[in-house]
Amino acid sequence: MGSGSKVRPKILGFVCNWCCYGGADLCGVSRFQYPPYIRLIRVMCSARVDMAHVFLALSTGQDGVFIGGCHLNDCHYITNGNYDAFSMVSICNKILGHIGVNPDRLRLEWVSAGEGIRFANIMNEFGAQIAKLGPLGQSEGIDEQVLKFRLEAAAKLVPYIKLVQTERMSVPVRTEEEYHKFFTSEEFNRLFEETIAEKLAIGQIIALLQKGPLATPEISEALGLTPSEVSRFLISSSRQKFVRYDEGLKRYALA
């Protein structure tokens, strides 16, 4: 590869049929330029983008994920689905940061059907941002296989995370101010640590032990956790009968 060549990032975009896709279409008709390596998937509403889609995209080679919807309070559905997208992305960004992925690799924006130039500007800015970060895992300093393992472990927890989102992290008033306020609050951070963070770590440990018994230092090195953190999660997992300590092997194994 020549010294002047550049590696093009892989970016996947999910765009709302009614607004953001219209903005993308106007962008094309108006011949506004944006990076050709951004691939778009049209969905009926930004709320239809599942957290599992984000984790799957990143674990299968995408360097960034974009989600575009109608402006808040301009959703074409009475449920105001873009607020659901707001919640999902806020929680997903928190999870990405927790497992060592730069949250800037996931971006949510509101674009109307008449905002072709805005769509182009956002795509150019996001494309440049992901290009600067480089391939997924590069700026994070995480081995490709370890990163894929972490993303897949997170994806397996999506049904549980969605339940927590519904029961513990719902915002009663659907306004932009209230959603920003909640998802940047200490309360949200506390709820995340109480309900999701530990489950993420335990899920990664269980997935790792599916390959065979391991000692605490081996788990610690593989997951990037401190030995004390691993010990705490193993004790919790043992109480829940997920794992057991094999006296003969001097290693932990699945129960």
C-alpha positions in Angstrom: 0.0 0.0 0.0 1.4 3.4 -1.0 2.3 5.9 1.6 -0.3 8.3 0.2 -3.2 5.9 0.4 -5.7 6.2 3.2 -7.8 3.5 4.8 -11.4 4.3 4.3 -13.6 3.8 7.4 -16.7 1.6 7.3 -19.8 3.4 8.5 -23.3 2.2 8.6 -26.3 4.5 8.9 -29.9 3.8 9.9 -32.2 6.6 8.7 -35.9 7.3 9.3 -38.1 6.8 6.2 -40.1 10.0 6.7 -37.4 12.6 7.5 -33.8 11.7 7.5 -34.0 9.5 4.4 -35.8 12.4 2.7 -32.9 14.6 3.7 -30.5 12.1 2.3 -32.5 11.9 -0.9 -32.5 15.7 -1.2 -28.8 15.7 -0.6 -28.3 13.4 -3.5 -30.6 15.3 -5.8 -28.9 18.6 -4.9 -25.5 17.0 -5.5 -24.2 17.8 -2.1 -21.2 15.6 -1.5 -20.6 13.3 1.4 -18.3 10.3 1.9 -19.2 7.4 -0.4 -18.2 4.8 2.2 -21.2 5.6 4.4 -23.9 2.9 3.7 -27.5 3.8 4.6 -30.3 1.5 5.7 -33.8 2.9 5.6 -36.1 2.1 8.6 -39.7 3.3 9.1 -38.7 5.0 12.4 -35.5 5.7 14.3 -37.1 3.8 17.2 -36.9 0.6 15.0 -33.1 0.6 15.4 -32.4 -1.9 18.1 -29.4 -1.8 20.4 -28.5 -5.3 19.0 -28.2 -3.7 15.6 -25.5 -1.4 16.8 -23.5 -4.1 18.6 -23.8 -6.4 15.6 -22.6 -3.7 13.2 -19.6 -2.9 15.3 -18.7 -6.6 15.9 -18.8 -7.4 12.2 -16.4 -4.7 11.0 -18.1 -1.3 11.0 -16.0 1.5 12.5 -19.0 3.8 13.2 -22.8 3.8 13.3 -25.1 6.7 12.5 -28.8 6.9 13.4 -30.9 9.7 11.9 -34.5 10.5 12.7 -37.1 13.2 12.7 -36.6 16.2 14.9 -37.9 15.7 18.4 -41.7 16.3 18.6 -41.9 16.0 14.8 -42.1 12.2 14.7 -44.7 10.9 12.2 -46.0 8.5 14.8 -48.1 9.3 17.8 -45.7 7.4 20.0 -42.9 9.9 19.2 -40.5 7.1 18.5 -37.5 9.3 18.2 -37.5 9.7 22.0 -37.1 5.9 22.2 -34.1 6.3 19.9 -32.7 9.0 22.2 -33.0 6.6 25.2 -31.5 3.7 23.3 -28.5 5.6 22.0 -27.8 7.2 25.4 -27.7 3.8 27.1 -25.8 2.3 24.2 -23.1 5.0 24.4 -22.8 4.3 28.1 -22.3 0.6 27.4 -19.7 1.3 24.7 -17.7 3.5 27.0 -17.9 0.8 29.7 -16.5 -1.9 27.5 -13.7 0.3 26.2 -15.2 1.6 22.9 -15.1 5.3 22.1 -18.8 6.4 22.3 -18.1 8.9 19.5 -18.3 6.0 17.1 -22.1 6.0 17.6 -24.0 9.2 16.6 -27.7 10.2 16.7 -28.9 13.3 14.8 -32.3 14.8 13.8 -32.7 15.7 10.1 -35.8 16.8 8.3 -36.7 15.9 4.7 -35.9 19.5 3.7 -32.4 19.6 5.2 -30.3 18.1 2.5 -27.3 20.3 3.2 -27.5 19.6 7.0 -27.4 15.8 6.2 -24.3 16.3 4.0 -22.6 18.4 6.7 -23.3 15.8 9.4 -22.1 13.0 7.2 -18.9 14.8 6.3 -18.2 15.7 9.9 -19.0 12.2 11.2 -16.9 10.6 8.4 -13.9 12.8 9.2 -14.3 12.0 12.9 -14.4 8.2 12.3 -11.5 8.4 9.9 -9.4 10.2 12.5 -10.3 7.5 15.1 -9.2 4.9 12.6 -10.4 1.3 12.5 -12.5 0.1 15.4 -10.2 -0.8 18.3 -7.2 1.2 17.0 -7.6 4.4 19.0 -9.1 2.3 21.9 -6.0 0.1 22.0 -8.1 -3.1 22.2 -7.2 -6.3 20.4 -9.7 -7.1 17.6 -10.7 -10.5 19.0 -11.1 -9.1 22.5 -13.2 -6.3 21.3 -15.4 -8.6 19.2 -15.8 -10.8 22.3 -16.9 -7.8 24.4 -19.4 -6.6 21.8 -20.9 -10.0 21.4 -21.2 -10.4 25.2 -23.0 -7.1 25.4 -25.4 -8.1 22.5 -26.5 -11.2 24.5 -27.6 -8.9 27.3 -29.8 -6.7 25.1 -33.2 -8.3 26.2 -32.2 -7.7 29.9 -31.0 -4.1 29.1 -34.3 -3.3 27.3 -36.2 -4.5 30.3 -34.1 -2.3 32.6 -34.7 0.6 30.2 -38.4 0.2 30.4 -38.7 -0.4 34.1 -35.9 1.7 35.6 -34.8 4.2 33.0 -37.9 5.6 31.5 -38.4 9.4 31.4 -42.0 10.3 32.3 -42.0 13.6 30.4 -41.1 13.5 26.7 -39.3 16.7 26.2 -35.7 17.2 24.9 -34.8 19.0 28.1 -36.0 16.2 30.4 -34.2 13.5 28.4 -30.9 15.4 28.3 -31.3 16.1 32.0 -31.9 12.4 32.9 -29.2 10.8 30.7 -26.5 13.2 32.0 -27.5 12.8 35.6 -25.9 11.0 38.6 -29.2 9.1 38.9 -28.7 7.5 35.5 -25.0 6.7 36.3 -26.1 5.1 39.5 -28.8 3.0 37.9 -26.4 1.9 35.2 -23.9 0.7 37.7 -26.6 -1.1 39.7 -28.4 -2.8 36.9 -26.2 -3.1 33.8 -22.5 -2.7 34.6 -22.2 -5.9 36.8 -24.3 -7.9 34.4 -22.0 -6.9 31.5 -18.9 -8.1 33.4 -20.6 -11.4 34.5 -21.8 -11.9 30.9 -18.3 -11.5 29.6 -16.9 -13.9 32.2 -19.5 -16.6 31.4 -18.9 -16.2 27.7 -15.1 -16.5 28.3 -15.5 -19.6 30.5 -17.5 -21.3 27.7 -14.1 -21.9 26.0 -12.8 -23.7 29.1 -11.8 -23.3 32.8 -9.6 -20.3 33.6 -7.9 -18.8 36.7 -8.6 -15.3 38.0 -5.4 -13.7 36.5 -6.3 -15.2 33.0 -9.8 -13.8 33.1 -8.4 -10.5 34.3 -6.0 -10.3 31.4 -8.5 -11.3 28.8 -11.2 -8.8 29.9 -9.1 -5.9 31.0 -10.5 -6.0 34.5 -8.5 -5.9 37.7 -8.1 -9.2 39.6 -10.2 -7.8 42.5 -13.0 -6.9 40.1 -12.9 -10.4 38.6 -13.0 -12.0 42.1 -16.0 -9.9 43.0 -17.9 -10.8 39.9 -16.9 -14.5 40.3 -18.2 -14.6 43.8 -21.5 -13.1 42.7 -21.7 -15.6 39.8 -20.9 -18.5 42.1 -23.8 -17.4 44.4 -26.1 -17.4 41.4 -24.8 -20.9 40.4 -23.4 -19.6 37.1 -19.9 -20.6 37.8 -18.0 -22.9 40.2 -14.5 -23.3 41.4 -12.8 -26.5 40.2 -10.5 -27.6 43.1 -8.6 -30.1 40.9 -7.9 -27.6 38.1 -7.6 -24.6 40.5 -9.6 -22.7 38.0 -13.2 -21.4 37.6 -15.5 -23.2 35.2 -19.2 -23.0 34.2 -21.5 -24.6 36.8 
